[in-house]
């Protein structure tokens, strides 16, 4: 049994067609590789020219071409991106060019410039830049398919990006906000967003298996977003983040740890009380209501805005909570936010200790030991490619590197500051994986059978 990538598209006659592409990967033990293969095929797949409708007179309306291109893009981008493209085409791009009856072959840079200038009078420059990005990508594909010889969007100067000024809450405002949302459905997601600087999609995507109460870490690796796709609002859950750097492991500081433990206990009680009425579908998600149903992203934003209005708090967007981390000054915190700010300061220090090697288990143990080294004024230098340890079980990685670094920390803790140094490398040598740890040691070395 092998994995196959199955791609679906519509031909020139609007009939649904499928294309099967063999991956060569056996089903057993290759799920992640197969998912990667599928994504690559989606990105590179192009609808055969025979299935692409072309106007008989060679003068296809630009608006018609954009709708045709959108179906091509659907197979190459994430669902949320496709939904965004569709929304921008639906209003205002398609109506503007359709009304003017501009053809793909007759489209000029002047036409595009006129569109951008008109839109710039009603929306911000950043929004016009989004229009330009979609149009440019669509025309780039037209050049690739030899439908036009040059991309007119290359000749247009896009608007200058407008600066973004985030709104921040002062310590007293944060205290008022936390008081206002206390014991409400949005308390946990709001505090997580403000505390860790998470996006709404990252907060909504947090699951209990991402929280390690033993090693005190929280992993950001799953997102939940809402978008309109082909006219229907959909919730998209994915094991991806907005950018590669957004996939990260953060320290689980005491304030958040206690809050999540209380929430976990509360959800267990709700599950017992509600019985069969409690939803099992989202049992692994942190942000659920009393019936176990996952909170919708739009509902979170709506409740957040209503909470601010009802408690006469200054209006900010939920997204602005991401930047609260960079504003609060621990030296000026009042009594209400003192614990929050203290943990916030610790978080900044601990975040610097986060290690990313490409292996989640190794990241966790190295981050934990790095934090321990920082607290004991020990320098830990690490050059490790964790992808080479994919053959090891997580518990074996924890045990091997935990014991190794514990011994090293014990050995250098009593030494002079310049000798409190630990070095660690993980690399391949030929077909072998080499793990090397070195540190100073003041104790006398003892050998048995010529081995220390």
N, C-alpha and C positions, 0 to 999 in steps of 0.2 A: 504494500500500500504506500502510495506516494502522495505528497501534497501537490495540489494544483491551484494556480491563481485563476479565478473565474471573473472576468471583466464583462460588464454589461453596458450596452450603449444602444442608441437609436439610429437607424439608417435614414437615408434620404426620404423614405416613405413612412417615417415615424414608427416603423416596426422595431420591436425589441430584438436585439441580437446579443449573443454571448460569445466570448472567446476564452478557450481553455488553454492555459500555458503551464506545461509541466515544470516543476521546480527541481526534480531529481532528488528531493529530500524525503527519506522515509518518515512515516507518520510518527513513529516512536521516538521521543526525545528531541524533536526538532520544531516544536511549536513556535518558539520565539524566532528562529531562523526563517520559518515559513511566513510569519507575519511580516518580517523585514523584506522578504522576497515579494510579497503581495504589494507592499507599499512602493517598492522600486518599480514593479510592473505598472502600477497605477500612474506613477510619475512619468514613465517613459512611453506609455501607450498612446498611440495616435489612431484615431478613427480612419480606416482605409478611405482613400479618395473616392472609391467607387460608392461608398455609403454616405458621402457628403453632398448634400443638395447644392447645386450651383444654378443661379439664374440663367435661363436659356440665352438671354441677350447679353450675358456677360456683365450686366449692370445691376448687381445685387445691392439692395439697400443696405447701408451700413448697419442700420438697426436690426435687419434680418440676419446679417452676418454675425452680429454680436450674440444673438440668441443661439445661433448654431454653434458658435465658438464656446458658449457657456456649457453646452452639453459635452464638448471635448474636455473643457477644464474640470468638469465634474469628476472625471476619472483620474485626475492627476493631483487634486488638492484635497485637503481635509474637509469634512462636511461643513464645519463652521465657516471655512474660507469660501466654499461654494455658496453657502447661504448669504455671506456678505457680498460676494460678487453679484448674486441674483438681485439683492436688495438695491444695490447701486445702479444696476442696469434698469430695473423696474422704475425707479425714480431717482434721478431725473434724466439719466443718459439716453435710454431708449426713446422716451417721448420727445425729447428735444430734437434728436437727429431724424426721427421718423416724421415729425411734422414738417421738417425742411426738405424731406425727400432726398437726402444726400446719399449717394451710392458709395460703396466701398472703393471702387476704382476712381471715383471723382472726389474723394475726401482729400482736403488740403490742410496744411498746417494752419492756414487762416481760419478755417472752419473750427478747428480745435481751439484756437486762441479765442475766438468769439464765444465759444461755449464756456471756456474757463472764466473769461471776464464777466459774462452774464451771471454765472453761478457765484462768482466771488463777491457779487453785490448782495447776496442773500445768506451765504454761509461763510464759515471761517476758512482761511487758506489751507489748513490741514485737511479739511474735508475735500477741497478741490484737488489736493495732492492725491487723495484716495481715488478720485475719479480718473485722474491722469494715469495712475498706476494700472488700473483695470484696462483702460483704453490702450495704453502702451503695450500691455501683455497680449491683448487680443490682436493688435496690429502686427506684433512681432510674429505671431503664429501665422498670420496671413502672408507675411513675407516668406516665411519658411515653406508654406504650401504653394508658393509661386502665384498667389492670387493678386499680389501687388509687388512692385519692384523695390520700393523703399517704404520705410515706416515714417509717415508724416509726423508722428508724435515725437520723433527724435529732433525735429526742428523747432519744437515749441518750448519756450521757457516756462517751466512750471512755477507756481507761486512760491514765494519765500515762506518757509515754515514758520508759523506763529509760535512764540514761546509759551510754555506751559508753566503756570504758577499754581502750585498746589496749595490748598488751604490747610492750615494746621490748627489744632486745638491747643490752647494753653493748658497748664496743669489743672487749673480750676475747671476748665471746660471738659477736660477728659474725666475728671472726678464726677462732674454733673452727668456726663454721658453714661459712665459706668453705673451710676446710681439709677438713671432713668431706665436702663435696659436690664437691671438686676432681676433675676428670676423670670426672665421672658425667653421666648423661643430664640431670639437673636443674640442673647448674651454671649454665648460661646463663639459663634462665628465673628461677631464684632470684635471681641477681645483678641481672638487669634489673628485677625487681620491687622489690628493696631499693634499687637505685640510683636509679631514676626514679619510684618510688612508683606503679607500674602495678598495675592489677587483674589477676587471673588471666586473665580473658577477653582483656584487652589484650595480655598477654604471649603467650598462645597464638595470638593473631591476627596477630602480627608477621610480615611477609613481607619478603623481600629487596628488593622494589621500594620499600619504605618507608624504606630506609636509603640515604642519599646520601653516599657516601664522598668525593665531590668537594667538596661544600659543607658536609660534616660536620653533617648533620642526621638526625633519625629522626622519622618521622611516625606518630602514633597515630591510625589511621583504620579499622581492621578488627578485629573481635572473633570469638572462637570460644568458644562456651559449650555446656555439656551440660545437658540437661533431659529430663524424662519427659513425653511427650505421648501422651495416650490409651493409657497403660500401657506405652509403649515408650520406651526411652532413646535419645535422638537427639543428634547433634552439630550445632549450628547455627552456620554461618559467615555473617557479615554485614558489609557495608561501613558499619557504624554503630557508635557507641559508646553507653555508658549514658546520657550527657547530651551536649548540644551542646558544652559547654565541655570535655568529655573529648577531643574531637577536636582534637588539638594537634600542633605541631611543636616538637621539643626538640633542643638541641644535642648532637651526637655527640662526647662528650668522649673524650680519648685512651685511658683504661682500657677503656671499652666498645668503642671502635673497634678496638683491637688484639684484644680477645676475639672480636669478630664476624668479623674477617678470618681469624683462626685457625679458627673454626668453619666458615666458608665453604670454606676450603681442605680441611678435614677431610671435609666433605660431598662435595666433588668426588672425593676419594680413595675414599670409600665407594661412590659411584656407579660408579666404574671397577671396583672390586673385585667388587661385587655383580652388575654387569651387568644382565641382564634381570630379576633378582630385586629390583632396587631400584625402589621405587614412584615413578612419575612424576606421580601425581595431586597430590602435595603438594610438588612441586619448588620452589615459590616460598616455602614456609613456613620460618621460621627454626628453630622448635622441632620437630624430627623425630628419630626414632631412627636407628640405623645402617642400617636398610633403607629409609629415606626415608618411613616412615609417620608421620603427624602424631601428636604426643603427645596423649592424651586428657586433658581438664581434670581429671577425677576421679583419673586415674592420677598426675598431677603432685602433687596434694594428698596422695595416699596415700604416694608416695615421699618427700615432704617430711617427713611425720609419722614414717615409719620411720627416716629419716636422723637425726632428732632423738633418737628413742628409742635407736637402736643406738649413738649417740655420746654418750649421757647428757647431752644438751642440754635446757635448760628448754623445756617445750612452749609453742609459740605457733602460731597459725594462719597459713597461707600469706598470708591477707589482711592479717595484721598487718605484713607486710613493707612494705606501702604506706606505713606511718607511720614506718619506720625513718629516712627522709630527714630528718624533723623532730627527731630525737633526738640523733644522733651529734655530738659536739663535736670539731671538728678540732683544738683545742688539746690534747686529751687522748688523741689517737689513738696506739696503739702502732705498732711498726715494721711489723707485719703488715698493718695497715689504713691505714698512712700514705698510700699512693698512692690508695686508695679514698676516704679522707676529703678529701684535697686536691682530687680531681676533684669530689667531692660539693659542696665549698664553691664551686668554680667553677661547678658546675651551677646552684646557687641564684642566683648573679649572672647567669649566662647566660639562665636561664629568664625572668628579669625583662625580658630584651631581646627575648623572642619577640614577633613581630608577627603579628597575625591580621587579614587584610584581606578574606577570602572568596575569595582566589585563591592556590592552593598555591604556584605558581612565584614570585609576588610575595612571599609570606610568607617563602619560603626566602631570597631575595636580600636583603630588607629586614632579616631577622633577622641574617643574616651581617654586613651593613654596620652594623647597630646594635651588634653585639658589637664590631666593629672600632672604632666610635666610642667606646664605653665604655672600651676599653683605651687610647685616645688622648685621653681626657678631652674628648671632643667631644659636644655635646648635639645629638641628632637628633630633631626634632619631625616626626611623620608623621601626616597625616590622609588616609587612602586607602581608597577603596572598590574593592577588587580585582575585584569582580564585573563592573565595566564593561570589564575587559580580557579577557573570555572569548573575544574574537575573535582574540587574539594567541597565537602559539605560545609554549611555555615558553622555548625557546632565545632568542626575540626579547625576551621580558621580561627574562631574565637579562642579555642584552647591553645593552639600553637602560638599565635602571636600574643595572646594575653599572658601566657606563662613566660615567653621570651622577654617581653617588655617589662613585666613585673620584676623579673630577676635583674634586668638592666637598671631599672629605676632604683631598686634596693642597693645595687652596687655603687651608683654614683651619688646617691643622696647625701652621704657624709663627706664627700670630697670638696675641694676648693671650687669656687665658682667656675673657673676656667676649665675645670675637668668634668663639670656636670654636663656632659654631652653624650648623646646617643645617636648613632647613625643606623639607618635601615634601608636596604635596597631589595627590590623584588624584580627580577629580570629573567630572560631566557638565555641559556648558553647552549647553543645547538638545539637538541631536542629535549633538554632538561630545563627545569625551572630552578633558578638559583635564589635562595633567600639568605641574605647576609646581614647580621646585626653586629655592631661593634661599639664598645664603650670602655671607659677607663675602669680599672679595678685596683683597689689598694690592698686587697687580701692576697696572701701568698697562694700561688697556683699549685695545686696538687694534681699529680698525674697517676693514672692507673692504666696499665697496658699502653703506655705512651700517649694516652688521651687525657685531656684536662677534665 
